[in-house]
Amino acid sequence: MANVLLLRSGDVEPNPGLNTKLEYLGEHELYLLADGMDPSDFRKVGLALKFTEAQLSRFERDNIGNIMLATYKMLCEWLKTVRQQEAREILSNKLKDISLVQLADSVQKGQAGDHIPSLTEEEIKRVIKEVKEYSALHHCQIPADPLNSSLLFQLDQIFTNLTLIAEGRGTTLKAPLLYADLLKTKVNGVLPKRLLVEGEGGVGKTTLCSKIVWDWIHGAGYQDFKLVLLVLLRDLEGKTLGEIIKSYLPDDNMVTAMQLNKYVFSHQRDVFLVLDGLDELAGDLNSSHQIALIILNQVFKSGIVLITSRRWRSDEIRINSDLRKVYAFIAVEGFSADNLSSYIAKFFHPDTTSAEDLNRFISNNGVIRENMAPFPIYTAMLCIMWKDFDGERREAMSKLQTFSQLFDEMIHFLVDHHLSKLNMSASNMDGEMDRKRKDILRHLSNIGCLALQGLHERRLVFTEEEFQRLPGSVDTGCQVGVLTKQTQTPSRRERRHHSHSAVSSVQFPHKLFQEYLSGMYLASLHNSNRSEYDGLMKDIIGKASEFRELLYFTSAQQKEVGLDIITRLIASTSTQPMLYGDSGDDYIVDVAYESQDQTVAKAVADHLLTSSSETLEIGEEMPAHTEAGHIFIMNHRKVACGKIDSEDLADFRCSSSTLRSAWIAISSGQGEDMHDDFSAVLAHNATQSKIELLEIKYIDLSQRLSSSRDLAQLICKMPNLRELCLGVELTSTGPSLHEEFYSTLSSLAPSAKVSFPPSHFFNGN
């Protein structure tokens, strides 16, 4: 599996030159306008905008004692009722109609906020210094071990470089791209202002954002910017950029959020915004909120913005033809083999023996190496458990097949570690421990109820009060390590409207933990409350692309649940075949693989064998998890590691009664076992094949006698083969096939069903 950051061009537009047109009227400008408006004008403006007295009273009641905030909320509500391109002119005219000429003029000219004092140079320097201090503390320390909250790695101690590959527009050609050149590499001749970083959960998107901030703080990169601002979208809570920056500053810094907001928008080229977690942003993008407008490229157009997201949410940008013109797309696929070794060495430093043992264990375990190790979060879990496990439990790790099994092992590990710290008497120890374990698991399932509610609301941060109906769950979750609790002191303005001087927020160490506990709870409803389960599952299946990991973890809880989920997915893809992305069947295979259940595997196998599709494409572009799933499905048994993977896959391709065409990628990066066993089994079973069209790409078998011979036998022995496409790589010494290929082909050619000219294998075709 290639483990890269893949930079794709998008459709970055040519440089349009200086754009003097005012940006759309947005929330940040309305905020400035409300701040500059006399409180006595609130009702007059509201009535002019066609609000009723009852509605205006509601705005006042909801924002007691803060008429500016009531005005702002009213203006935001009005903005939703008009076309964006007409909003500025309409509001300006309405203000003129009620004789607020100066305000109308400021709206017309985009000068709202001129009443706010600009930051002095000294104030700017102090803000930048304090943002760096905050970011170094809160964004650039990696909690490497949930069992030890004091074990924090500075980013430079643990960060492992990811490979960057640039892909040109309209072509599959790729070229290396250095991380340091991320913002310096032109796409279609233009430096993009918007970059969208996509990747699955746990693949390293957040850590990449932290690396950017770290380099800026320490002068190692991004020095063209005065301010690099990392915003965790899960914590946004409707704040403006100014309010976010203000929350990063100590309480004795007297600059206001309004001044900070004004600075950011007045110095867009000096500010680099890094927005982490679009998939964790509550609400949709069709709002007038400042961050939404930035993502939609309606404001902050001169500034550079990098956004991270899981793929399901980033499609909201991809499907917009205007946004595709200004975005460059970056795929994060995790660690390469070298990156993996480097990360493990850093984690265990200076314990080189443990690092070498774990590296050896992973390299000898094909499933873990291909499916789990490329994901930094799963590698971190493996490191944590390896550090504490003895020989017997390390042996249990070797049997891991799926993400769900790894999370199962991790959760039980956390529970066991917590139990080991409890001081209990020796009497009835076993019974007491069992009771405690059941009690902890009950709390975790209860937490899953609120976790699932949060996923539906696209919300990952909770208040401690929300857990009040689950007594003891927060404390248990924090003690075990599946929850973290933070206490924040509100700003002076917030304290004026709240009785509490500090608020506690509760969240999960990573969204995957939230999804795992949600899966525990959802599966429990299958037996305890079927009607609630059915209602929740109907909504989840309807948004399956958003809830991929949730369905993984839920299907793995018990056989009946896995079978129910697969049945629902199959029924759904029959009516909405493109619901899950490129291949609904691949999605179903992924979920079934996580279940590791033979009944589920058979149901999916029956579906695949009776589906209308007669083409199965498994190559370099298919994720290792999906490929392992196809092998699992076709064999109705657990997938073994190493050589058997390629043997099973080859056996299926030759023996399938419905497969009529196949696409195979064999590249030098897949290892000797994959080449030799794969081609040998294909050749052995060739006479059973129903395949009529065979496409084999990315071959480099110049040093592989047996694989080259088997490949020639495969081509000549397949009884139904009518069309062949063989992608031979050309090297400095000629075609990258061993001479044994040509001699075997020559001897068997008379029996071949496919015909080709002698020059076919010497021109790179």
Sequence and secondary structure as in RCSB ss.txt:
>XXXX:A:sequence
MANVLLLRSGDVEPNPGLNTKLEYLGEHELYLLADGMDPSDFRKVGLALKFTEAQLSRFERDNIGNIMLATYKML
CEWLKTVRQQEAREILSNKLKDISLVQLADSVQKGQAGDHIPSLTEEEIKRVIKEVKEYSALHHCQIPADPLNSS
LLFQLDQIFTNLTLIAEGRGTTLKAPLLYADLLKTKVNGVLPKRLLVEGEGGVGKTTLCSKIVWDWIHGAGYQDF
KLVLLVLLRDLEGKTLGEIIKSYLPDDNMVTAMQLNKYVFSHQRDVFLVLDGLDELAGDLNSSHQIALIILNQVF
KSGIVLITSRRWRSDEIRINSDLRKVYAFIAVEGFSADNLSSYIAKFFHPDTTSAEDLNRFISNNGVIRENMAPF
PIYTAMLCIMWKDFDGERREAMSKLQTFSQLFDEMIHFLVDHHLSKLNMSASNMDGEMDRKRKDILRHLSNIGCL
ALQGLHERRLVFTEEEFQRLPGSVDTGCQVGVLTKQTQTPSRRERRHHSHSAVSSVQFPHKLFQEYLSGMYLASL
HNSNRSEYDGLMKDIIGKASEFRELLYFTSAQQKEVGLDIITRLIASTSTQPMLYGDSGDDYIVDVAYESQDQTV
AKAVADHLLTSSSETLEIGEEMPAHTEAGHIFIMNHRKVACGKIDSEDLADFRCSSSTLRSAWIAISSGQGEDMH
DDFSAVLAHNATQSKIELLEIKYIDLSQRLSSSRDLAQLICKMPNLRELCLGVELTSTGPSLHEEFYSTLSSLAP
SAKVSFPPSHFFNGN
>XXXX:A:secstr
    EEEE TT         S     HHHHHHHHHHS GGGHHHHHHHTT  HHHHHHHHHHTTT HHHHHHHHH
HHHHTTS HHHHHHHHHHHHHHTT HHHHHHHHTT TTTTS    HHHHHHHHHHHHHHHHHHTSEEE  TT TT
 EEEHHHH     EEEE TT   EEE  GGGTTT  BTTB  SEEEEE  TTSSHHHHHHHHHHHHHTTSS TT 
SEEEEEEGGG TT  HHHHHHHHS TT    HHHHHHHHHHSGGGEEEEEE GGG SS S S  HHHHHHTTSS 
TTSEEEEEE HHHHHHHHT HHHHTTEEEEEE    HHHHHHHHHHHHTT HHHHHHHHHHHHT HHIIIIITTS
HHHHHHHHHHHHH  HHHHHHHTT  SHHHHHHHHHHHHHHHHHHTS   STTHHHHHHHHHHHHHHHHHHHHHH
HHHHHHTT  EEEGGGGTTSTTHHHHHHHHTS EEEEE   HHHHTT S S EEEEE SSHHHHHHHHHHHHHHH
HHH HHHHHHHHHHHHHTTTTTHHHHHHHHTT HHHHHHHHHHHHHHHHH TTTTSS HHHHHHHHHHHHT HHH
HHHHHHHHHHSS  EEEESTTS HHHHHHHHHHHHTS   STHHHHHHHHHHHHH SS  EEEEE  GGG HHHH
HHHHHHHHHTGGG   SEEEEEEE BTT HHHHHHHHHHHHH TT  EEEEEE EETTEESB HHHHHHHHHHGG
G SS   GGGGGTT 
